[in-house]
Amino acid sequence: MSSIQLLHDGWIMRKQGGTEWLKATVPGSVYADLMANGQMADPFWKDNENDAFQRMEYDYEYQSHFDVNEAVFAADRILLRAEGLDTLADLMLNGRPIGTCDNMHRTYEFDVKPFLREKDNQLEIVFHSPLQYIRAAYAHCRADGASDATTGFPHLRKAHCMFGWDWGPRLPDAGIWRTLSLVGVTKARLGGVYVTQTHRRDTVDLGFTVEIDALAPDNFVYDIEITAPDGAGLGLVTQFTGSPRSVTVENPRLWWPNGLGEQALYGVKVTLRSGGTVLDVWERRIGLRTLTVEQQADQWGTSFAHKINGIPIFAMGADYIPEDNILSRITPERTRALLTHCVQAHFNSIRIWGGGYYPDDYFYDICDELGLIVWQDFMFACAVYDLNEQFEANIIAEITDNIRRIRHHACLGLWCGNNEMEMFVKQGEWVSAPRQQSDYVKMYEYIIPKLVKQYDPQTFYWPASPSSGGAFDDPNGENRGDVHYWEVWHGLKPFSEYRKYHFRYLSEFGFQSFPSEHTIDTFTDNPADKNIFSYIMEKHQRNNAANGMLVYYLAQTYLYPNRFDLLLYATQLLQADAIRYGVEHFRRHRGRCMGTIYWQLNDCWPVASWASIDYCGRLKALHYKARHFFAPLLLSCEEEGLHTQNTNANAEPYEVAQSVRFNVANDTLQPHNVTVRWELRDRDGKITRRHSDTLTVPPLTATWLDKTELPELNRNEQYVSYSLWENESCISEGTVIFTMPKFFRFEDPRLTVTAEGDEIVVRAESYARYVQVQNADDTLLLSDNFFDMNPGEKRIKVWQGEAEGLSVKSVYDIR
């Protein structure tokens, strides 16, 4: 069978023309190697980014010597397979040029058998300056994009965010960033396997299109073996000589997203043979499911919802960006921890944003296992491109490679052409010539959908995010397709502004915050830097004027914090409330809206951003709140108060509407008999009024309760607590106040915190809002945090970290 020899050992590197060779790690990168050899400081520390950026004005050489193992050397054909070269590379083998690369998103293969020796081969790869390249290309042909990125970045098929974004640094790294190997082929190999599914009542027919890359005609046969999720063989071993062919699975166990059922995965093994000799094997895991996007005309317009196994579901999740600007630092363990945090917060979906890169195979494997539906952007974002013949051929190869690599995954929910380009190109953003608009249509409404139809016809294609279906037809409209909504944040609108809209699927909306002070300590040790308007803090804030925007929202909401750590804490509360307001509103209108994917899940370096998990893996208030507002059964309150009306303290006196209206959203497949309880309380927590309702909430619905007016409520001293109960267990709870926190007269809750085994116990003597528990180095991962408390005791589980040096704070402390 095909033999593989990894070429990861014995590498050295240097700046081209230099005299000193440095030890190199493969897979890796120029920045990682320079740092490992003490030749470059950490680019994330203070403003070291500036120095690191200048280093990409140069070319870099990599070199390795290797022997070829016996099995590979004996093969009929030997390929050098480069699964990721970033980005402009010339390759030489034993002094002979063997090829070039100009796209980090592609897999390249070069026939090297004529140039190989059995012993002492020398492989050289020269990576050329991406900065010099994009400058020269831009001078020749103007192609613009996001203003936070380096001018000319659309000319290079490289992760756009490496050139800077409004959350990321300008660090356009280079190097051998994925596996490099020799592949020995004897007679033939499997060029690709595409598995289709036809679902019937009690069976699933698996269709196999098997491509055979043969060196010469032969009587090839292939076997197909199916293994059940429990590892048992199903006896489905069949020998075929042509393609396509089908295999039937009886009584299938279906794959479901998180919260709706099990993530059953079947093994599929295709073995290519000739005369009884095994030539190649293709082995993957698949989930038996139907998964598409449903669009149906209704009274509001046209629906837009993921439809899994015939059931439209409400998508809950966030937008994913690369986990590190230095890609070699991303590991399967790190990715699994990140995605596990998503599942713990009840995500069922994740969107891979189009300005980064196509993740590694293990990313999709983990999403398969955890039940996260993947919205997969192709890697085009916030730019226009020069669609010449060379660029067209390049992106066709890139898209083909990645469709064929990813298409078998159960988690794959849809392919999307690009991020935010239909909307902005329609507005003339980045467009400097009329042909760039026509090229847009060619790329995303002709070239790419044809490739999807050819290589993965069973997966839904969507031309852009946001879009109403293409053709520049109202691409960010409320009543069709998906929407990016940024009036809360960029438009400085209040959080209650979400309630004016009923989007069909909200695939981007967000609000910034600062990370933990311990994360800030990873980029500065100077106390003078710990001012949000300092040079270093603004170097780690890439959204222009964003720190001022945070202060604007802070002024609307909280008293001014008198300590740096309290300021950071307050911004995280703002972020959590902003997204909570949106998600709870849209879940209350489930059926009309069928998705809330917030911007963004993670960071690629330590920075102030929209992420709910910071670069160091610390969960912000938003991520803890997501565990509540994405819960399968959610009780939420649509309240009216001063903060939803005129918030001006000096406005002419007017009547303020004060009311509560509760809603129970049920995103499970079963009905639930529940009790809603709510209490009107004084600021010390004393109950002055209580009410309860018992109801049955049908599956996959949101049910409203009657509105209750509260004209007598003292909005500066009274609040409402509420909870949802099932079988004497509280499954959802929260509180609401009817004015801004800065005007509410909080009593000192006299919080205490102690550790008892694997639990932390917090006690309060009066109402406490947004209680945060931390240990000395802020490494605790808890079952709950940033929670509201009535007087009494709350116990939370310690999932990770040491419960030592505990501290606790609440909104009362913001003063």
C-alpha positions, -999 to +999 in steps of 0.1 A: +000+000+000+010+036-002+040+043+020+045+075+039+077+090+054+074+122+075+100+148+068+099+166+101+134+160+115+168+176+110+157+210+098+177+242+100+168+277+090+182+312+085+174+346+071+184+343+034+219+356+030+227+351+066+256+331+079+242+315+110+219+284+107+194+279+135+177+247+145+141+246+131+110+227+141+086+213+115+057+218+115+064+252+127+071+288+116+097+315+112+086+333+143+085+302+164+120+292+153+134+327+158+120+327+193+131+292+202+167+302+192+166+334+212+167+355+180+134+373+185+114+384+216+078+373+222+058+394+196+028+395+220+048+413+248+042+450+249+048+464+214+073+437+202+048+431+173+065+461+155+099+444+154+083+410+144+064+427+116+096+441+101+112+407+101+088+397+074+104+421+050+130+393+044+132+359+028+139+328+049+156+295+040+148+261+054+170+231+048+170+194+057+190+163+049+173+129+049+176+093+037+146+077+020+132+046+037+132+013+018+094+011+013+091+046-001+122+043-023+109+011-039+076+027-049+067+033-086+060+070-079+072+092-051+055+124-042+066+152-019+034+161-002+032+196+015+000+200+034+007+235+045+034+259+033+030+295+043+030+310+018+054+320-011+078+291-014+104+278-038+114+241-033+147+226-043+157+189-040+193+179-044+199+212-062+170+208-086+139+231-085+109+209-080+081+234-076+066+266-061+038+274-037+017+305-033-013+295-012-011+284+025-046+269+022-037+243-003-020+208-003+008+206-029+023+174-043+054+172-064+067+142-083+103+138-069+112+102-078+136+114-106+155+136-082+157+114-051+187+094-038+183+066-013+208+084+010+217+120+019+190+140+001+190+177+006+156+196+006+156+233+006+126+256+009+128+294+005+100+315+019+097+349+003+086+381+020+049+384+021+051+421+027+073+428-004+050+406-025+017+424-015+032+458-020+044+450-055+011+433-064-009+463-050+011+487-071+003+467-102-034+461-094-054+478-066-073+453-045-085+467-012-099+452+020-104+458+057-086+489+069-071+473+100-051+449+078-019+457+058-026+473+024-025+447-003-034+416+017-061+404-007-033+396-032-020+367-012-038+334-003-027+336+033-048+339+064-060+375+061-059+381+099-021+376+099-019+410+083-039+425+112-076+428+120-097+448+145-088+422+171-055+408+158-019+419+154+001+424+122+022+393+123+024+377+088+044+346+099+058+321+074+070+285+073+062+248+071+030+250+091+016+215+084+028+180+077+055+175+051+060+140+038+071+116+011+043+094-003+053+063-022+027+050-046+028+016-062+004+010-091-024+032-077-038+050-048-072+063-037-076+098-051-107+105-030-138+090-015-172+107-014-199+092+008-235+102+002-265+093+023-301+084+014-323+080+045-353+058+045-376+047+073-353+022+090-322+022+067-296+045+053-281+038+019-245+049+018-233+058-018-196+056-025-179+075-053-143+062-053-116+079-073-086+058-082-053+076-091-037+049-112-003+049-128-015+024-154-047+005-162-052-026-140-080-047-125-085-027-094-110-036-068-119-020-035-136-032-003-159-012+019-162-020+056-187-003+079-181-003+117-209+005+142-204+033+168-196+008+195-168-006+174-185-038+163-182-047+127-215-048+108-204-075+084-208-049+056-177-059+037-183-058+000-159-059-030-165-036-059-148-029-092-165+003-103-179+035-089-203+046-075-216+018-053-238+016-022-240-001+011-271-003+033-271+002+071-300-013+089-316+004+120-292+033+119-281+053+150-284+089+139-259+117+147-274+147+165-260+180+175-253+187+212-285+188+233-307+168+209-293+133+210-262+112+207-232+118+185-231+083+169-202+079+146-197+050+122-163+038+109-159+036+071-129+019+056-122+017+019-094-006+008-079-005-027-065-038-040-048-053-071-044-090-074-048-095-037-023-068-028-034-038-007-025-006-025-042+021-003-066+026+025-091+055+032-105+054+067-128+079+083-157+083+107-191+096+095-224+104+112-256+092+097-278+122+094-295+146+071-283+182+075-292+212+054-306+247+057-344+251+055-358+281+038-396+283+037-419+313+029-439+324+059-458+354+072-425+373+080-406+365+048-384+334+044-371+312+072-335+302+076-327+273+099-304+243+102-325+212+096-311+181+112-328+147+105-359+166+094-361+189+124-354+227+121-333+237+152-323+270+168-286+275+163-267+286+194-229+293+193-202+317+184-177+327+156-143+310+157-111+326+147-076+311+147-066+302+182-031+317+179-014+340+155+015+316+156-002+285+142+023+259+155+011+267+190-024+253+182-027+217+193-055+191+194-055+194+232-059+231+232-086+229+206-105+202+224-104+223+256-118+253+237-146+233+221-154+215+253-160+250+269-185+255+240-204+223+248-204+231+285-221+264+275-248+244+255-235+254+221-248+233+192-231+253+164-199+271+156-191+294+126-155+293+112-149+328+101-135+334+066-105+356+074-085+328+091-077+294+078-094+260+073-088+242+106-069+209+109-087+176+106-088+171+143-109+203+147-137+187+127-132+153+144-138+170+178-169+188+165-182+154+153-176+140+187-191+169+206-220+176+184-212+211+171-226+220+137-200+238+116-208+268+095-178+268+072-168+300+055-144+297+026-113+318+033-124+352+018-132+381+041-137+419+039-119+424+006-121+424-032-098+402-053-080+404-086-098+375-104-072+369-131-066+335-146-038+326-122-059+336-091-089+317-104-069+285-109-053+290-075-086+293-056-102+265-075-074+242-063-077+255-028-115+251-026-113+216-042-087+205-017-107+216+013-141+204+002-126+169-004-108+170+029-137+181+051-169+169+033-172+136+051-177+151+086-210+148+103-206+183+118-204+200+084-236+221+082-230+244+053-204+260+030-204+298+028-187+318+001-172+346+022-175+370+052-192+404+047-184+409+011-218+409-006-230+436+018-200+459+015-193+454-022-229+464-029-222+496-009-190+502-029-167+494+000-132+485-012-143+487-048-120+507-071-132+493-105-165+481-118-151+447-128-145+440-091-183+438-086-187+415-115-158+394-103-175+391-070-205+375-087-183+352-107-165+339-076-193+334-052-223+328-074-207+308-102-172+294-096-175+283-059-210+269-060-201+248-091-172+233-071-195+225-042-220+209-065-193+189-081-175+177-049-201+179-022-236+182-036-253+170-004-241+200+016-259+234+015-241+263-001-247+300+009-230+328-011-220+351+018-225+360+054-246+380+057-268+373+027-304+370+016-294+345-011-271+364-034-273+389-063-268+418-040-305+415-031-309+431+004-279+411+017-283+421+054-321+422+054-341+413+085-366+389+069-344+365+049-312+347+052-285+356+079-277+390+094-247+407+109-260+433+134-237+459+149-258+488+160-253+476+195-215+484+198-205+502+166-237+522+165-236+529+203-273+518+206-285+505+240-288+468+246-326+470+244-323+480+207-322+442+199-359+441+208-368+462+177-357+434+154-366+398+146-338+385+124-342+351+108-306+340+118-281+363+135-246+350+125-226+379+139-233+404+167-210+413+195-197+436+223-162+441+235-146+437+269-111+435+285-096+402+295-086+392+330-058+413+346-038+381+348-040+379+310-030+415+307+001+406+328+012+384+299+020+414+278+031+440+304+048+442+338+047+480+341+020+494+364+019+526+343+007+506+314-024+495+333-045+524+321-069+516+293-057+546+273-020+539+277+001+531+246+005+494+255-031+489+263-041+505+230-015+484+211-036+455+225-069+470+214-072+469+176-106+483+172-102+520+166-117+541+194-131+510+211-118+519+246-137+551+244-168+532+233-164+509+263-162+540+285-193+554+268-213+523+276-198+522+311-210+557+317-246+547+307-246+517+330-223+517+360-206+540+386-171+548+376-147+521+389-120+533+412-096+504+405-082+489+373-094+454+381-129+467+387-129+485+354-119+453+336-147+435+356-173+461+346-165+458+309-170+420+311-204+426+327-214+450+299-203+424+273-223+396+290-254+417+293-252+430+257-252+395+243-277+381+268-302+408+258-299+398+222-300+360+227-328+360+252-349+382+229-343+361+198-350+328+217-383+343+229-392+347+192-381+311+183-396+301+150-392+335+134-355+337+145-336+304+144-300+312+152-278+334+174-241+330+167-222+358+186-190+374+177-166+360+189-156+328+207-118+331+212-087+353+207-055+348+187-033+368+212-039+386+245-061+416+236-093+435+244-119+420+221-153+406+215-142+371+226-160+352+254-128+332+262-095+351+262-062+341+247-051+324+279-082+303+281-099+323+308-137+324+306-151+359+306-185+368+322-200+363+287-191+327+284-204+319+319-237+337+309-238+317+277-242+286+298-275+302+310-289+319+279-281+289+257-296+264+281-320+239+264-348+251+288-345+289+293-366+311+314-361+348+304-378+380+314-387+408+290-388+437+315-397+473+310-380+500+331-360+532+330-332+515+311-356+505+282-370+541+279-354+575+285-324+570+306-316+607+311-316+615+348-325+651+340-353+645+316-386+662+322-406+639+346-425+613+327-443+581+335-420+551+334-436+518+323-425+490+347-435+454+339-423+419+335-432+393+310-417+358+312-410+334+284-399+297+285-379+285+255-378+248+250-351+236+225-354+199+234-374+172+215-397+166+245-425+186+262-417+198+297-441+204+326-425+233+345-433+259+371-423+295+367-418+314+400-410+350+405-407+374+435-406+411+439-379+419+464-364+448+483-327+454+479-320+434+510-337+405+494-369+405+514-399+393+494-428+417+491-448+398+464-446+364+448-463+345+420-461+312+402-474+296+371-474+259+360-474+251+323-465+226+297-440+238+271-441+219+238-409+207+222-390+232+200-412+262+210-411+293+231-441+300+253-451+334+267-467+340+300-490+370+307-475+404+312-475+418+347-475+456+353-455+468+383-464+505+387-458+504+425-422+491+421-395+514+435-370+509+407-340+522+426-345+498+455-365+468+443-358+440+419-374+408+406-359+373+410-373+344+389-367+307+385-379+278+364-386+245+382-391+209+370-394+180+393-384+201+423-352+211+406-343+247+396-331+246+360-330+283+350-329+315+371-321+351+371-329+386+383-338+419+367-336+455+379-357+483+364-331+510+362-294+512+354-271+496+380-255+529+387-288+542+400-298+511+420-291+514+457-273+482+463-267+472+499-233+457+508-241+419+504-212+411+528-201+383+505-180+354+519-164+326+500-150+292+512-139+260+497-155+227+508-140+197+489-147+201+452-173+229+459-170+266+465-197+281+489-207+317+485-229+334+511-246+368+508-266+388+533-285+408+507-290+410+469-257+405+450-255+410+413-229+394+390-209+377+417-174+367+405-153+341+423-115+340+416-085+322+430-051+339+433-040+334+397-075+334+381-073+299+368-105+285+382-130+269+359-163+267+377-197+252+370-211+288+374-196+323+379-207+359+375-241+349+389-268+368+407-277+359+444-306+365+467-296+364+504-284+330+513-259+304+500-249+292+466-227+262+459-207+258+427-185+230+415-147+234+408-141+219+374-105+230+371-079+249+392-070+251+428-096+267+452-069+287+471-065+324+477-102+329+469-118+363+465-153+374+455-168+406+442-202+419+429-216+450+413-218+466+447-180+469+445-180+490+414-177+525+429 
